[in-house]
Amino acid sequence: MKAWVLRDTGKISYEDMAVPEPEDGEVLVRVRAAGICGSDIPRIYRTGAHRMPLVPGHEFAGEVEALGRHTAPDWLHRRVGVYPLIPCRECAVCRQGKYEMCRNYSYLGSRRDGGFAEYVAVPQDNLTMLPEKVTCEQAAMLEPMAVAVHAIRRLGPCVTDTAAVCGLGTIGLLTVMFLRAMGIKRILAVGSKEFQRRKALELGVREEDYCDAGRQDVCRFVRERTDGAGADVFFECVGKNETIVQAVEAAAPGGRICLVGNPYSDVHLEKQTYWKILRSQLTVTGTWNSSFALGQDPESGRGGDWNYVVSCLRSGAVRPEGLITHRYALRDLGQGFLLMRDKREEYGKVMGLMP
């Protein structure tokens, strides 16, 4: 088969390699669509992966073409989405079913071969069956959609809350999308690019509720649009010191803040910012990955964040494909890596498609 293989930091190439043999409890998935995550770019070009050589890619969907031993025959030829985190099932959080916080996990696309290939071996229990109306292109965005939903559920906003979303990359825009789908009417969106402004407006954010962080004072913007109160819930989707401080300063008394963005560097809080957390009795929480009930299909009703996302796709409540700006054949996916690395033009979700 063909695959993009990361042999060392900055050294990725389109190569021939053997089709993987599914082990006990695994299936062989023929990849039909694979999205490039923002985290893939530093993994490829700056930090490397946990092991190399490695096939990156953790946002993908496809069709089951072969079964390993001890797998259910019903999965054969099914179209599937794939939860990329492979938990140990033995640590304390795994025993509670909180697999996203597993202490000894593996991960498709960073710790073992992932989806930038024609085929990938996947544990059967990490599959979710796709309803007929859900395309593989949509399903390749299940992982970032579930990440956004997980963050929203960490704060549990109600329909009367004013929600602020700072950072309108894929996760931030998906957070806006799902807040809207959940009935949150007042959403303040903070971005830094014209593309982000356009997409936020397409998702239903009012023009006056969009803040250009490069030109406007974010905290003043939020206060002016909340009669001085601040945002009831604030999603920080950037991961920089300055935006985390903005989240604290722009939150309403008793407000809730969810830190979503991966950190760019060390974070330091000045004394006055710390005082604001204390005196305003803010709730500051982190979020990581998403919840998934291993071995459950969406029809069971017990699929956590993934089940919710699939149900939203099935009903048409969300349409994530509107965020896709670039589509490449697998052999040309390297152009997508360079596009995102060099930021040569505006982009949203960059997707690889396989016939």
ABEGO torsion letter per residue (X at the ends): XBBBBBABBGBBBBBBBBBBBBBBGBBBBBBABBBBBAAAAAAAAAAEBABOBBBBEABBBBBBABBBBGBBAAABGBBBBBBABBBAGABAAAAAGBAAABAABBBBGAABBBABBABBBBBAAABBBBBAABBAAAAAAAAAAAAAAAAAAAAGBBAABBBBBBEABAAAAAAAAAAAAAGBABBBBBBABAAAAAAAAAAGBBAAABBBAAABBAAAAAAAAAGGAEBABBBBAAGBAAAAAAAAAABBBGBBBBBABBBABBBBBBAAAAAAAAAAGBBBBBBBEBBBBBGBBAAAGAAEAAAAAAAAAAAGABBAAAABABBBBAAAAAAAAAAAAAGABBBBBBBBBBX
